[in-house]
Amino acid sequence: MKYSLLIILFIYTNNSFAQIKDIDAAKKSAFLAAKKMDDALVTKKYDEYVAFNHPDVIAKVEGGRSGLVKQTYQQIKSMEEGGTYITAAWPGKVISIVDTAGEWQCSIPLYMNLRVSQGTISTTTTLIGMSPDKGNRWYFVDISAGGNTLSGVKKLFPKLSSKLAILPPSEPVFKAD
């Protein structure tokens, strides 16, 4: 009886360690995917950037993926013509990973610096990541797409877990030259 209990305890303990290892690997893969996406935006590789948009978002855009690439290009061009340039974008540490609805979901802070005529603006938002294949491929949506609330994003993506941790919205910070 003692040996059976020890074996069960050993199996349970090893399985829980495997779970933690999987979540840690998911956090790492989500962070790296978000970093790749941010780098693509800053370096104006819009096709690479759009590849990280959720397929449901791409499907709703006229022209699909190529249409979204064109829209992204036009939005950045319009910003720059108005004197605003994205100078840096980077993800923070993954806040939470949730295994739900047959996929991994996560939340990650996104930091961005913008150059304007009299200085810089620093912003922070939250990205929601979704991986239908348990961390091999990540798709992201900015929480601002849902009015800066998880419930707003859930209207667009009903399968999102209510357990995702979301940073409270913050005001942009302006630093004069």
PyMOL commands that set and color helices and strands:
alter all, ss='L'
color gray80, all
select helices_A, chain A and resi 2-42+46-50+55-60+64-81+143-146+150-156
alter helices_A, ss='H'
color red, helices_A
select strands_A, chain A and resi 85-91+96-100+103-116+119-131+139-142+173-176
alter strands_A, ss='S'
color yellow, strands_A
deselect
rebuild
show_as cartoon
